[in-house]
Amino acid sequence: MAPPPVPYRPSSVGERVFDVRSGRWAAFMGWQHGLAFLRPLGGGIEWDTEARWITNTEQ
């Protein structure tokens, strides 16, 4: 699996994004130390991923 050729940079909290690495849609929660923090769309525990794995379309 490879990251998307052009990673997406979400700009607003709650924005819907796709984490290619985990294969899940999520709500963007913010940035910290170069990592994006994401939360399942239906609520739940946040996870983090490197910015290069985020896109706004399913891969």
PyMOL Python script that loads the backbone (N, CA, C, O; Angstrom):
from pymol import cmd

cmd.read_pdbstr("""\
ATOM      1  N   MET A   1       0.851  -1.178   0.000  1.00  0.00           N
ATOM      2  CA  MET A   1       0.000   0.000   0.000  1.00  0.00           C
ATOM      3  C   MET A   1       0.896   1.241   0.000  1.00  0.00           C
ATOM      4  O   MET A   1       1.923   1.296   0.677  1.00  0.00           O
ATOM      5  N   ALA A   2       0.478   2.205  -0.764  1.00  0.00           N
ATOM      6  CA  ALA A   2       1.248   3.452  -0.860  1.00  0.00           C
ATOM      7  C   ALA A   2       0.351   4.627  -0.477  1.00  0.00           C
ATOM      8  O   ALA A   2      -0.864   4.573  -0.669  1.00  0.00           O
ATOM      9  N   PRO A   3       0.946   5.678   0.060  1.00  0.00           N
ATOM     10  CA  PRO A   3       0.137   6.866   0.364  1.00  0.00           C
ATOM     11  C   PRO A   3      -0.357   7.511  -0.924  1.00  0.00           C
ATOM     12  O   PRO A   3       0.206   7.273  -1.992  1.00  0.00           O
ATOM     13  N   PRO A   4      -1.405   8.325  -0.829  1.00  0.00           N
ATOM     14  CA  PRO A   4      -1.907   8.991  -2.039  1.00  0.00           C
ATOM     15  C   PRO A   4      -0.832   9.884  -2.643  1.00  0.00           C
ATOM     16  O   PRO A   4      -0.003  10.431  -1.915  1.00  0.00           O
ATOM     17  N   PRO A   5      -0.835  10.038  -3.968  1.00  0.00           N
ATOM     18  CA  PRO A   5       0.193  10.865  -4.616  1.00  0.00           C
ATOM     19  C   PRO A   5       0.147  12.321  -4.164  1.00  0.00           C
ATOM     20  O   PRO A   5       1.180  12.990  -4.109  1.00  0.00           O
ATOM     21  N   VAL A   6      -1.035  12.806  -3.845  1.00  0.00           N
ATOM     22  CA  VAL A   6      -1.184  14.183  -3.353  1.00  0.00           C
ATOM     23  C   VAL A   6      -2.003  14.127  -2.061  1.00  0.00           C
ATOM     24  O   VAL A   6      -3.232  14.083  -2.114  1.00  0.00           O
ATOM     25  N   PRO A   7      -1.334  14.127  -0.897  1.00  0.00           N
ATOM     26  CA  PRO A   7      -2.071  14.087   0.366  1.00  0.00           C
ATOM     27  C   PRO A   7      -2.989  15.300   0.512  1.00  0.00           C
ATOM     28  O   PRO A   7      -2.698  16.385   0.008  1.00  0.00           O
ATOM     29  N   TYR A   8      -4.087  15.094   1.203  1.00  0.00           N
ATOM     30  CA  TYR A   8      -5.055  16.158   1.447  1.00  0.00           C
ATOM     31  C   TYR A   8      -4.778  16.781   2.814  1.00  0.00           C
ATOM     32  O   TYR A   8      -4.516  16.066   3.781  1.00  0.00           O
ATOM     33  N   ARG A   9      -4.834  18.096   2.894  1.00  0.00           N
ATOM     34  CA  ARG A   9      -4.588  18.803   4.161  1.00  0.00           C
ATOM     35  C   ARG A   9      -5.899  19.396   4.672  1.00  0.00           C
ATOM     36  O   ARG A   9      -6.267  20.499   4.268  1.00  0.00           O
ATOM     37  N   PRO A  10      -6.613  18.690   5.552  1.00  0.00           N
ATOM     38  CA  PRO A  10      -7.850  19.244   6.087  1.00  0.00           C
ATOM     39  C   PRO A  10      -7.575  20.516   6.879  1.00  0.00           C
ATOM     40  O   PRO A  10      -6.512  20.664   7.482  1.00  0.00           O
ATOM     41  N   SER A  11      -8.530  21.423   6.873  1.00  0.00           N
ATOM     42  CA  SER A  11      -8.312  22.706   7.533  1.00  0.00           C
ATOM     43  C   SER A  11      -9.314  23.006   8.641  1.00  0.00           C
ATOM     44  O   SER A  11      -9.099  23.918   9.440  1.00  0.00           O
ATOM     45  N   SER A  12     -10.409  22.246   8.695  1.00  0.00           N
ATOM     46  CA  SER A  12     -11.391  22.552   9.738  1.00  0.00           C
ATOM     47  C   SER A  12     -11.738  21.304  10.552  1.00  0.00           C
ATOM     48  O   SER A  12     -11.853  20.205  10.008  1.00  0.00           O
ATOM     49  N   VAL A  13     -11.898  21.490  11.838  1.00  0.00           N
ATOM     50  CA  VAL A  13     -12.251  20.402  12.738  1.00  0.00           C
ATOM     51  C   VAL A  13     -13.614  19.853  12.328  1.00  0.00           C
ATOM     52  O   VAL A  13     -14.544  20.612  12.054  1.00  0.00           O
ATOM     53  N   GLY A  14     -13.718  18.546  12.289  1.00  0.00           N
ATOM     54  CA  GLY A  14     -14.954  17.888  11.897  1.00  0.00           C
ATOM     55  C   GLY A  14     -15.024  17.543  10.426  1.00  0.00           C
ATOM     56  O   GLY A  14     -15.940  16.844   9.993  1.00  0.00           O
ATOM     57  N   GLU A  15     -14.067  18.027   9.652  1.00  0.00           N
ATOM     58  CA  GLU A  15     -14.051  17.743   8.210  1.00  0.00           C
ATOM     59  C   GLU A  15     -13.903  16.237   7.986  1.00  0.00           C
ATOM     60  O   GLU A  15     -13.130  15.573   8.676  1.00  0.00           O
ATOM     61  N   ARG A  16     -14.641  15.714   7.030  1.00  0.00           N
ATOM     62  CA  ARG A  16     -14.617  14.288   6.708  1.00  0.00           C
ATOM     63  C   ARG A  16     -13.401  13.978   5.836  1.00  0.00           C
ATOM     64  O   ARG A  16     -13.207  14.592   4.786  1.00  0.00           O
ATOM     65  N   VAL A  17     -12.581  13.015   6.282  1.00  0.00           N
ATOM     66  CA  VAL A  17     -11.389  12.616   5.535  1.00  0.00           C
ATOM     67  C   VAL A  17     -11.289  11.088   5.518  1.00  0.00           C
ATOM     68  O   VAL A  17     -11.956  10.399   6.290  1.00  0.00           O
ATOM     69  N   PHE A  18     -10.451  10.581   4.633  1.00  0.00           N
ATOM     70  CA  PHE A  18     -10.225   9.141   4.528  1.00  0.00           C
ATOM     71  C   PHE A  18      -8.781   8.847   4.895  1.00  0.00           C
ATOM     72  O   PHE A  18      -7.857   9.443   4.341  1.00  0.00           O
ATOM     73  N   ASP A  19      -8.591   7.922   5.835  1.00  0.00           N
ATOM     74  CA  ASP A  19      -7.257   7.485   6.248  1.00  0.00           C
ATOM     75  C   ASP A  19      -6.910   6.248   5.424  1.00  0.00           C
ATOM     76  O   ASP A  19      -7.424   5.160   5.683  1.00  0.00           O
ATOM     77  N   VAL A  20      -6.047   6.418   4.441  1.00  0.00           N
ATOM     78  CA  VAL A  20      -5.690   5.327   3.525  1.00  0.00           C
ATOM     79  C   VAL A  20      -5.069   4.163   4.295  1.00  0.00           C
ATOM     80  O   VAL A  20      -5.361   3.002   4.006  1.00  0.00           O
ATOM     81  N   ARG A  21      -4.230   4.461   5.256  1.00  0.00           N
ATOM     82  CA  ARG A  21      -3.528   3.419   6.006  1.00  0.00           C
ATOM     83  C   ARG A  21      -4.501   2.493   6.739  1.00  0.00           C
ATOM     84  O   ARG A  21      -4.323   1.275   6.723  1.00  0.00           O
ATOM     85  N   SER A  22      -5.520   3.054   7.377  1.00  0.00           N
ATOM     86  CA  SER A  22      -6.465   2.223   8.133  1.00  0.00           C
ATOM     87  C   SER A  22      -7.676   1.805   7.301  1.00  0.00           C
ATOM     88  O   SER A  22      -8.397   0.879   7.672  1.00  0.00           O
ATOM     89  N   GLY A  23      -7.899   2.495   6.167  1.00  0.00           N
ATOM     90  CA  GLY A  23      -9.051   2.190   5.331  1.00  0.00           C
ATOM     91  C   GLY A  23     -10.364   2.683   5.908  1.00  0.00           C
ATOM     92  O   GLY A  23     -11.422   2.128   5.609  1.00  0.00           O
ATOM     93  N   ARG A  24     -10.308   3.740   6.748  1.00  0.00           N
ATOM     94  CA  ARG A  24     -11.516   4.234   7.413  1.00  0.00           C
ATOM     95  C   ARG A  24     -11.761   5.709   7.125  1.00  0.00           C
ATOM     96  O   ARG A  24     -10.829   6.504   7.003  1.00  0.00           O
ATOM     97  N   TRP A  25     -13.063   6.055   7.019  1.00  0.00           N
ATOM     98  CA  TRP A  25     -13.465   7.453   6.992  1.00  0.00           C
ATOM     99  C   TRP A  25     -13.438   7.975   8.413  1.00  0.00           C
ATOM    100  O   TRP A  25     -13.677   7.222   9.357  1.00  0.00           O
ATOM    101  N   ALA A  26     -13.152   9.253   8.574  1.00  0.00           N
ATOM    102  CA  ALA A  26     -13.034   9.826   9.913  1.00  0.00           C
ATOM    103  C   ALA A  26     -13.330  11.313   9.886  1.00  0.00           C
ATOM    104  O   ALA A  26     -13.396  11.938   8.827  1.00  0.00           O
ATOM    105  N   ALA A  27     -13.506  11.861  11.075  1.00  0.00           N
ATOM    106  CA  ALA A  27     -13.610  13.308  11.249  1.00  0.00           C
ATOM    107  C   ALA A  27     -12.238  13.815  11.692  1.00  0.00           C
ATOM    108  O   ALA A  27     -11.655  13.300  12.646  1.00  0.00           O
ATOM    109  N   PHE A  28     -11.740  14.811  11.005  1.00  0.00           N
ATOM    110  CA  PHE A  28     -10.462  15.418  11.355  1.00  0.00           C
ATOM    111  C   PHE A  28     -10.628  16.223  12.648  1.00  0.00           C
ATOM    112  O   PHE A  28     -11.552  17.028  12.769  1.00  0.00           O
ATOM    113  N   MET A  29      -9.726  15.999  13.615  1.00  0.00           N
ATOM    114  CA  MET A  29      -9.831  16.665  14.907  1.00  0.00           C
ATOM    115  C   MET A  29      -8.734  17.700  15.144  1.00  0.00           C
ATOM    116  O   MET A  29      -8.902  18.594  15.974  1.00  0.00           O
ATOM    117  N   GLY A  30      -7.622  17.593  14.432  1.00  0.00           N
ATOM    118  CA  GLY A  30      -6.564  18.583  14.601  1.00  0.00           C
ATOM    119  C   GLY A  30      -5.190  18.011  14.307  1.00  0.00           C
ATOM    120  O   GLY A  30      -5.030  16.826  14.017  1.00  0.00           O
ATOM    121  N   TRP A  31      -4.200  18.895  14.393  1.00  0.00           N
ATOM    122  CA  TRP A  31      -2.798  18.541  14.145  1.00  0.00           C
ATOM    123  C   TRP A  31      -2.012  18.646  15.442  1.00  0.00           C
ATOM    124  O   TRP A  31      -2.276  19.522  16.265  1.00  0.00           O
ATOM    125  N   GLN A  32      -1.056  17.759  15.621  1.00  0.00           N
ATOM    126  CA  GLN A  32      -0.127  17.872  16.738  1.00  0.00           C
ATOM    127  C   GLN A  32       1.161  17.143  16.366  1.00  0.00           C
ATOM    128  O   GLN A  32       1.143  15.957  16.035  1.00  0.00           O
ATOM    129  N   HIS A  33       2.263  17.855  16.424  1.00  0.00           N
ATOM    130  CA  HIS A  33       3.596  17.301  16.133  1.00  0.00           C
ATOM    131  C   HIS A  33       3.641  16.610  14.773  1.00  0.00           C
ATOM    132  O   HIS A  33       4.284  15.571  14.622  1.00  0.00           O
ATOM    133  N   GLY A  34       2.956  17.190  13.780  1.00  0.00           N
ATOM    134  CA  GLY A  34       2.985  16.642  12.429  1.00  0.00           C
ATOM    135  C   GLY A  34       2.035  15.489  12.195  1.00  0.00           C
ATOM    136  O   GLY A  34       1.985  14.950  11.090  1.00  0.00           O
ATOM    137  N   LEU A  35       1.277  15.095  13.210  1.00  0.00           N
ATOM    138  CA  LEU A  35       0.313  14.009  13.066  1.00  0.00           C
ATOM    139  C   LEU A  35      -1.098  14.572  13.003  1.00  0.00           C
ATOM    140  O   LEU A  35      -1.408  15.578  13.641  1.00  0.00           O
ATOM    141  N   ALA A  36      -1.942  13.918  12.233  1.00  0.00           N
ATOM    142  CA  ALA A  36      -3.356  14.280  12.175  1.00  0.00           C
ATOM    143  C   ALA A  36      -4.097  13.380  13.155  1.00  0.00           C
ATOM    144  O   ALA A  36      -3.880  12.169  13.181  1.00  0.00           O
ATOM    145  N   PHE A  37      -4.964  13.970  13.952  1.00  0.00           N
ATOM    146  CA  PHE A  37      -5.786  13.208  14.882  1.00  0.00           C
ATOM    147  C   PHE A  37      -7.182  13.081  14.282  1.00  0.00           C
ATOM    148  O   PHE A  37      -7.807  14.067  13.892  1.00  0.00           O
ATOM    149  N   LEU A  38      -7.650  11.834  14.222  1.00  0.00           N
ATOM    150  CA  LEU A  38      -8.901  11.507  13.566  1.00  0.00           C
ATOM    151  C   LEU A  38      -9.819  10.778  14.538  1.00  0.00           C
ATOM    152  O   LEU A  38      -9.357  10.105  15.460  1.00  0.00           O
ATOM    153  N   ARG A  39     -11.120  10.919  14.325  1.00  0.00           N
ATOM    154  CA  ARG A  39     -12.120  10.248  15.161  1.00  0.00           C
ATOM    155  C   ARG A  39     -13.123   9.564  14.247  1.00  0.00           C
ATOM    156  O   ARG A  39     -13.488  10.120  13.211  1.00  0.00           O
ATOM    157  N   PRO A  40     -13.582   8.349  14.617  1.00  0.00           N
ATOM    158  CA  PRO A  40     -14.599   7.691  13.796  1.00  0.00           C
ATOM    159  C   PRO A  40     -15.807   8.600  13.594  1.00  0.00           C
ATOM    160  O   PRO A  40     -16.172   9.357  14.494  1.00  0.00           O
ATOM    161  N   LEU A  41     -16.426   8.529  12.423  1.00  0.00           N
ATOM    162  CA  LEU A  41     -17.542   9.418  12.103  1.00  0.00           C
ATOM    163  C   LEU A  41     -18.708   9.264  13.071  1.00  0.00           C
ATOM    164  O   LEU A  41     -19.412  10.238  13.341  1.00  0.00           O
ATOM    165  N   GLY A  42     -18.924   8.085  13.590  1.00  0.00           N
ATOM    166  CA  GLY A  42     -20.020   7.868  14.531  1.00  0.00           C
ATOM    167  C   GLY A  42     -19.625   8.123  15.979  1.00  0.00           C
ATOM    168  O   GLY A  42     -20.402   7.842  16.892  1.00  0.00           O
ATOM    169  N   GLY A  43     -18.423   8.652  16.198  1.00  0.00           N
ATOM    170  CA  GLY A  43     -17.912   8.857  17.546  1.00  0.00           C
ATOM    171  C   GLY A  43     -17.027   7.691  17.955  1.00  0.00           C
ATOM    172  O   GLY A  43     -17.059   6.626  17.338  1.00  0.00           O
ATOM    173  N   GLY A  44     -16.257   7.897  18.975  1.00  0.00           N
ATOM    174  CA  GLY A  44     -15.370   6.841  19.456  1.00  0.00           C
ATOM    175  C   GLY A  44     -13.983   7.368  19.744  1.00  0.00           C
ATOM    176  O   GLY A  44     -13.774   8.576  19.863  1.00  0.00           O
ATOM    177  N   ILE A  45     -13.052   6.466  19.853  1.00  0.00           N
ATOM    178  CA  ILE A  45     -11.684   6.793  20.250  1.00  0.00           C
ATOM    179  C   ILE A  45     -10.886   7.336  19.073  1.00  0.00           C
ATOM    180  O   ILE A  45     -10.890   6.759  17.986  1.00  0.00           O
ATOM    181  N   GLU A  46     -10.208   8.444  19.300  1.00  0.00           N
ATOM    182  CA  GLU A  46      -9.359   9.044  18.266  1.00  0.00           C
ATOM    183  C   GLU A  46      -8.147   8.166  17.987  1.00  0.00           C
ATOM    184  O   GLU A  46      -7.715   7.383  18.833  1.00  0.00           O
ATOM    185  N   TRP A  47      -7.619   8.315  16.796  1.00  0.00           N
ATOM    186  CA  TRP A  47      -6.335   7.724  16.447  1.00  0.00           C
ATOM    187  C   TRP A  47      -5.548   8.779  15.690  1.00  0.00           C
ATOM    188  O   TRP A  47      -6.098   9.794  15.260  1.00  0.00           O
ATOM    189  N   ASP A  48      -4.265   8.530  15.532  1.00  0.00           N
ATOM    190  CA  ASP A  48      -3.442   9.483  14.790  1.00  0.00           C
ATOM    191  C   ASP A  48      -2.833   8.799  13.577  1.00  0.00           C
ATOM    192  O   ASP A  48      -2.690   7.577  13.531  1.00  0.00           O
ATOM    193  N   THR A  49      -2.483   9.615  12.605  1.00  0.00           N
ATOM    194  CA  THR A  49      -1.834   9.119  11.395  1.00  0.00           C
ATOM    195  C   THR A  49      -0.945  10.228  10.830  1.00  0.00           C
ATOM    196  O   THR A  49      -1.163  11.410  11.095  1.00  0.00           O
ATOM    197  N   GLU A  50       0.030   9.838  10.070  1.00  0.00           N
ATOM    198  CA  GLU A  50       0.878  10.814   9.402  1.00  0.00           C
ATOM    199  C   GLU A  50       0.069  11.518   8.314  1.00  0.00           C
ATOM    200  O   GLU A  50      -0.802  10.916   7.687  1.00  0.00           O
ATOM    201  N   ALA A  51       0.362  12.778   8.103  1.00  0.00           N
ATOM    202  CA  ALA A  51      -0.377  13.595   7.133  1.00  0.00           C
ATOM    203  C   ALA A  51      -0.377  12.973   5.737  1.00  0.00           C
ATOM    204  O   ALA A  51      -1.337  13.152   4.987  1.00  0.00           O
ATOM    205  N   ARG A  52       0.667  12.257   5.379  1.00  0.00           N
ATOM    206  CA  ARG A  52       0.771  11.697   4.026  1.00  0.00           C
ATOM    207  C   ARG A  52      -0.273  10.630   3.726  1.00  0.00           C
ATOM    208  O   ARG A  52      -0.461  10.275   2.562  1.00  0.00           O
ATOM    209  N   TRP A  53      -0.963  10.103   4.748  1.00  0.00           N
ATOM    210  CA  TRP A  53      -1.958   9.049   4.548  1.00  0.00           C
ATOM    211  C   TRP A  53      -3.382   9.570   4.417  1.00  0.00           C
ATOM    212  O   TRP A  53      -4.307   8.776   4.242  1.00  0.00           O
ATOM    213  N   ILE A  54      -3.582  10.872   4.496  1.00  0.00           N
ATOM    214  CA  ILE A  54      -4.940  11.445   4.482  1.00  0.00           C
ATOM    215  C   ILE A  54      -5.316  11.894   3.076  1.00  0.00           C
ATOM    216  O   ILE A  54      -4.516  12.483   2.350  1.00  0.00           O
ATOM    217  N   THR A  55      -6.561  11.595   2.718  1.00  0.00           N
ATOM    218  CA  THR A  55      -7.110  12.046   1.454  1.00  0.00           C
ATOM    219  C   THR A  55      -8.583  12.398   1.671  1.00  0.00           C
ATOM    220  O   THR A  55      -9.128  12.144   2.745  1.00  0.00           O
ATOM    221  N   ASN A  56      -9.212  12.966   0.682  1.00  0.00           N
ATOM    222  CA  ASN A  56     -10.636  13.257   0.820  1.00  0.00           C
ATOM    223  C   ASN A  56     -11.483  12.390  -0.105  1.00  0.00           C
ATOM    224  O   ASN A  56     -12.673  12.643  -0.294  1.00  0.00           O
ATOM    225  N   THR A  57     -10.853  11.359  -0.682  1.00  0.00           N
ATOM    226  CA  THR A  57     -11.563  10.382  -1.494  1.00  0.00           C
ATOM    227  C   THR A  57     -11.098   8.986  -1.098  1.00  0.00           C
ATOM    228  O   THR A  57      -9.946   8.810  -0.703  1.00  0.00           O
ATOM    229  N   GLU A  58     -11.965   8.009  -1.197  1.00  0.00           N
ATOM    230  CA  GLU A  58     -11.586   6.651  -0.845  1.00  0.00           C
ATOM    231  C   GLU A  58     -10.650   6.089  -1.904  1.00  0.00           C
ATOM    232  O   GLU A  58     -10.878   6.273  -3.100  1.00  0.00           O
ATOM    233  N   GLN A  59      -9.622   5.421  -1.477  1.00  0.00           N
ATOM    234  CA  GLN A  59      -8.620   4.861  -2.388  1.00  0.00           C
ATOM    235  C   GLN A  59      -8.968   3.459  -2.797  1.00  0.00           C
ATOM    236  O   GLN A  59      -8.231   2.838  -3.562  1.00  0.00           O
TER     237      GLN A  59
END
""", "prot")
cmd.dss("prot")
cmd.show_as("cartoon", "prot")
cmd.util.cbc("prot")
cmd.orient("prot")
